[in-house]
Amino acid sequence: MVNMDSDLRNRVIRPTQRILTGRVVRFMDGYSREVRIGQPVLVAVLTAASVAGLLVMLVRTVLSSLGGGGARRKWKDLKKGPEFLVTPLRVRDDNGQLYEVELHGHLPQSAVHPSDWVQLTLRPQDVDLPPRIERIVNLTTGQLLTPRTATVWSHLGPPLLIQAALGAALVLLVAAAVILT
């Protein structure tokens, strides 16, 4: 005969509190998830970058001594967004409750082990997903850890963002010249 209390205690639940303290029970198999990129952000960045790109093409045409630039990424590739690693993690608190949370991104391999005592700072996600870990304090080793994931800005990359900033500045200069004359 199975005791009902032990069945309830072994059930995995999603924490609702912001801070969760407990022992790491298990790292589940990780999988990749895509960062969503809003189309208005992408259109604004690419439009501004195109203005600067036109200026660069004009300079290349005039000087014609410059070689071709790097390969430009396609709209479909930029819109897709970067993927990041999601690792479900099970943690048991002092009361024996088993919680599931998600670790997004990567940590050093030796940072957290099963049976380590941790304090997790959590952030809620969609209703269908367990909360994600923002910060880990490994109380066993005394380490403070922050998982890092890819972002929209790291996906677009510094060259495209610099080009977009130059294009936006050029548009603002032209607009200011038109208004002042």
C-alpha positions as CSV (number, residue, x, y, z in Angstrom):
1,M,0.0,0.0,0.0
2,V,1.4,3.4,-1.0
3,N,1.2,6.3,1.5
4,M,-0.6,9.3,-0.1
5,D,1.6,11.8,1.8
6,S,4.7,10.4,0.1
7,D,3.1,10.6,-3.3
8,L,2.3,14.3,-2.7
9,R,5.8,15.0,-1.4
10,N,7.4,13.5,-4.5
11,R,5.3,15.5,-6.9
12,V,7.3,18.1,-8.9
13,I,5.8,21.6,-8.5
14,R,6.7,25.0,-9.9
15,P,7.8,27.6,-7.3
16,T,5.8,30.8,-7.1
17,Q,8.3,32.7,-4.8
18,R,11.1,34.9,-6.1
19,I,13.8,33.2,-4.0
20,L,14.1,29.5,-3.6
21,T,16.6,27.8,-1.3
22,G,17.2,24.0,-1.5
23,R,19.4,21.2,-2.6
24,V,20.0,20.5,-6.3
25,V,18.5,17.1,-7.0
26,R,19.0,16.6,-10.7
27,F,19.9,18.4,-13.9
28,M,17.5,17.2,-16.6
29,D,18.5,16.8,-20.3
30,G,19.0,20.2,-21.9
31,Y,17.5,21.4,-25.2
32,S,17.7,24.5,-27.3
33,R,15.1,27.3,-27.4
34,E,15.0,30.3,-29.7
35,V,15.1,33.9,-28.6
36,R,12.1,35.8,-30.0
37,I,13.0,38.9,-32.0
38,G,10.3,41.5,-32.5
39,Q,9.8,42.5,-36.1
40,P,9.6,46.3,-35.4
41,V,13.1,46.2,-33.7
42,L,14.6,44.3,-36.6
43,V,13.0,46.5,-39.2
44,A,14.3,49.7,-37.4
45,V,17.8,48.3,-37.1
46,L,18.0,47.1,-40.7
47,T,16.5,50.3,-42.1
48,A,19.0,52.4,-40.3
49,A,21.8,50.0,-41.3
50,S,20.7,50.2,-44.9
51,V,21.1,54.0,-45.0
52,A,24.7,53.6,-43.8
53,G,25.2,50.7,-46.2
54,L,24.1,52.9,-49.1
55,L,26.7,55.5,-48.1
56,V,29.4,52.8,-47.9
57,M,28.4,51.5,-51.3
58,L,28.6,55.0,-52.7
59,V,32.1,55.5,-51.3
60,R,33.2,52.1,-52.6
61,T,31.9,52.9,-56.0
62,V,33.8,56.3,-56.1
63,L,37.0,54.9,-54.7
64,S,36.6,51.4,-56.3
65,S,39.9,50.3,-54.7
66,L,38.1,48.7,-51.8
67,G,37.2,45.0,-52.0
68,G,33.8,43.5,-51.2
69,G,32.7,43.4,-47.6
70,G,31.7,40.4,-45.6
71,A,28.7,38.4,-46.4
72,R,25.4,40.0,-45.3
73,R,23.0,37.9,-43.4
74,K,19.6,37.4,-44.8
75,W,16.3,38.6,-43.3
76,K,15.2,35.1,-42.6
77,D,18.4,34.3,-40.6
78,L,18.1,37.6,-38.6
79,K,14.4,37.1,-37.9
80,K,14.9,33.5,-36.6
81,G,16.8,34.7,-33.6
82,P,19.6,33.0,-31.7
83,E,19.2,29.7,-29.8
84,F,20.2,29.1,-26.3
85,L,20.5,26.1,-24.0
86,V,17.6,25.4,-21.6
87,T,18.4,22.9,-18.8
88,P,15.5,21.9,-16.5
89,L,16.7,21.6,-12.9
90,R,15.1,19.9,-9.9
91,V,15.6,21.4,-6.4
92,R,14.3,20.1,-3.1
93,D,13.6,22.5,-0.2
94,D,13.8,22.0,3.6
95,N,10.2,20.8,3.6
96,G,10.9,18.0,1.1
97,Q,9.0,19.8,-1.8
98,L,10.5,19.1,-5.2
99,Y,10.6,22.1,-7.5
100,E,11.4,22.4,-11.2
101,V,13.0,25.5,-12.6
102,E,14.9,26.3,-15.8
103,L,18.5,27.3,-16.3
104,H,19.0,29.3,-19.5
105,G,22.4,29.5,-21.0
106,H,25.7,28.1,-19.8
107,L,27.5,28.0,-16.5
108,P,31.0,26.7,-15.8
109,Q,30.9,22.9,-15.6
110,S,32.1,22.8,-12.0
111,A,29.8,25.6,-10.8
112,V,26.8,23.5,-9.5
113,H,26.6,19.8,-8.8
114,P,23.7,17.6,-7.6
115,S,23.5,17.8,-3.8
116,D,24.8,21.4,-3.7
117,W,22.9,23.7,-1.4
118,V,21.8,26.7,-3.6
119,Q,19.7,29.9,-3.3
120,L,18.0,30.7,-6.6
121,T,16.6,34.0,-7.7
122,L,13.8,33.2,-10.1
123,R,11.9,35.1,-12.8
124,P,8.5,34.0,-14.0
125,Q,8.0,33.0,-17.7
126,D,5.0,32.0,-19.7
127,V,2.2,30.2,-17.9
128,D,3.3,26.9,-19.5
129,L,6.9,27.2,-18.4
130,P,8.6,26.9,-15.0
131,P,10.4,30.0,-13.8
132,R,13.9,30.6,-15.0
133,I,16.9,31.2,-12.9
134,E,18.3,34.7,-12.9
135,R,21.0,34.2,-10.3
136,I,22.5,31.3,-8.4
137,V,24.2,31.5,-5.0
138,N,25.9,28.2,-4.5
139,L,25.9,28.1,-0.7
140,T,28.1,24.9,-0.7
141,T,31.0,26.6,-2.5
142,G,30.2,30.3,-1.9
143,Q,30.0,31.1,-5.6
144,L,27.7,33.7,-7.1
145,L,26.7,32.7,-10.6
146,T,24.7,34.4,-13.3
147,P,23.8,32.3,-16.4
148,R,24.3,34.1,-19.7
149,T,22.2,33.6,-22.8
150,A,22.3,35.0,-26.3
151,T,20.3,38.3,-26.7
152,V,18.7,40.1,-29.6
153,W,21.7,42.5,-29.6
154,S,24.3,39.8,-29.6
155,H,22.5,38.0,-32.4
156,L,22.4,41.1,-34.6
157,G,26.1,41.7,-33.8
158,P,28.3,44.8,-33.3
159,P,29.0,45.4,-37.0
160,L,25.3,45.6,-37.9
161,L,24.5,47.7,-34.8
162,I,27.3,50.1,-35.5
163,Q,26.1,50.4,-39.1
164,A,22.6,51.1,-37.8
165,A,23.8,53.8,-35.4
166,L,25.7,55.5,-38.2
167,G,22.7,55.3,-40.5
168,A,20.4,56.7,-37.8
169,A,22.9,59.6,-37.2
170,L,23.1,60.3,-40.9
171,V,19.3,60.4,-41.2
172,L,19.2,62.8,-38.2
173,L,21.9,65.0,-39.7
174,V,20.0,65.2,-43.0
175,A,16.7,65.9,-41.2
176,A,18.3,68.6,-39.1
177,A,19.9,70.2,-42.3
178,V,16.5,70.2,-44.0
179,I,14.7,71.7,-41.0
180,L,17.4,74.4,-40.6
181,T,17.5,75.5,-44.2
